[in-house]
Amino acid sequence: MSEWLAGIFSPDLASLGAAAVYAVVFGIVFAESGILLGFFLPGDTVLFTAGLLAAAEGSPLSLAVLVAGVTLAAVLGDAVGYWCGRRLGRPWLLRRAGRMARHLPAAESFYERWGWGAVVACRFFPWIRTFTPIVAGTARMPYPRFVTANVAGALLWGAGLVLTGYAAASVPWVKHAAYAVAVVAISASLAGPVAAGVRRLRQRRAGRALP
């Protein structure tokens, strides 16, 4: 079960040296946090897998380095996204997003409803976490307020998933709970595009049915 979950949508971290693991993990977290090219990167599973590897006997990975590096990468990624949105605006976002722009209204609605909390909570939603810091920038959220939400989200999501993976290696109930959460998260990330595709198909059929 653990091998299956660790392999889904994630690079084979176990085959890499410590420096390479750090580079891959930190790079993925940075890109997925605020760069549109990181939209489909497997941040959740990579973080959990990194925690599992750090807990393995004789592992060259340092849990402290992973936690600190992931938190910093997540904070910097969101900061880049925020300033891109603030300086370049929504038209730039729409041009860069391409087909992914269909997810933008959901991110904007999420931000408009929850504000500060959206920047924190979006970390746990694969389909909108890349957009939300950019949306916060285009909406000109005060930067000091954004920073506090950015750091809180980075700690809860980034550091939290690494620590959960680390604990899952040795604490049975954490391991089983983490697997359940991972399955639910993966299912939810797949359900979004499927539902959107079904909705668009129904809309097209309804349009054809009109006289």
Residue pairs with C-beta under 8 A, 6 or more apart in sequence:
1 179
2 52
2 168
2 175
2 179
5 45
5 48
5 179
5 182
5 183
6 13
6 14
6 45
6 48
6 49
6 52
8 42
8 45
8 186
9 42
9 45
9 186
10 42
10 45
10 46
10 49
11 24
11 46
13 21
13 24
13 25
13 46
13 49
13 50
13 53
14 53
16 24
17 60
18 60
18 61
18 62
21 50
21 53
21 61
22 61
22 65
22 66
22 69
24 46
25 46
25 47
25 50
25 66
25 69
25 70
25 73
26 69
26 70
26 72
26 73
27 73
28 38
28 41
28 42
28 43
28 46
29 43
29 46
29 47
29 70
29 73
29 74
29 77
29 158
30 38
30 73
30 74
30 76
30 77
30 80
31 37
31 38
31 41
31 77
32 38
32 39
32 41
32 43
32 77
32 129
32 130
33 43
33 73
33 74
33 76
33 77
33 78
33 81
33 123
33 129
33 130
33 133
33 154
34 77
34 78
34 79
34 80
34 81
34 82
34 84
34 130
34 133
34 134
35 77
35 80
35 81
35 130
36 93
36 96
36 97
36 100
36 130
36 134
38 77
38 130
39 100
39 130
43 126
43 129
44 126
44 161
44 182
44 185
45 182
45 186
47 70
47 157
47 158
47 161
47 162
47 165
48 161
48 162
48 164
48 165
48 168
48 178
48 182
49 165
50 61
50 66
50 70
50 162
50 165
51 63
51 66
51 161
51 162
51 163
51 164
51 165
51 166
51 167
51 168
51 169
52 165
52 166
52 168
52 169
53 59
53 61
54 61
54 62
54 63
54 66
54 162
54 165
54 166
55 63
55 165
55 166
55 167
55 168
55 169
55 170
56 169
63 162
63 163
63 166
66 162
67 158
67 159
67 162
67 163
70 154
70 158
70 159
70 162
71 151
71 154
71 155
71 158
71 159
72 154
73 158
74 123
74 150
74 153
74 154
74 157
74 158
75 150
75 151
75 154
77 133
78 119
78 133
78 150
78 153
78 154
79 133
79 147
79 150
81 130
81 132
81 133
81 134
81 137
82 133
82 134
82 136
82 137
82 141
82 143
82 146
82 150
83 137
84 92
84 93
84 134
84 137
85 93
85 133
85 134
85 135
85 136
85 137
85 138
85 139
86 137
86 138
86 140
87 137
89 138
90 138
93 101
93 104
93 131
93 134
93 135
93 138
94 101
94 104
97 103
97 104
97 131
102 196
103 127
103 128
103 131
104 131
104 135
106 127
106 128
107 122
107 128
107 131
107 132
107 135
108 135
110 118
110 122
110 125
110 128
110 132
111 118
111 119
111 122
111 132
111 135
111 136
111 139
112 139
114 121
115 141
116 145
116 148
116 149
117 149
118 132
118 136
119 132
119 133
119 136
119 141
119 146
119 149
119 150
119 153
120 149
120 152
120 153
120 156
121 153
122 128
122 129
122 131
122 132
122 133
122 153
123 129
123 153
123 154
123 156
123 157
123 158
124 157
124 185
126 185
126 188
126 189
127 189
127 192
127 193
133 146
133 150
136 146
164 174
164 178
165 178
167 174
167 178
168 174
168 175
168 178
168 179
169 175
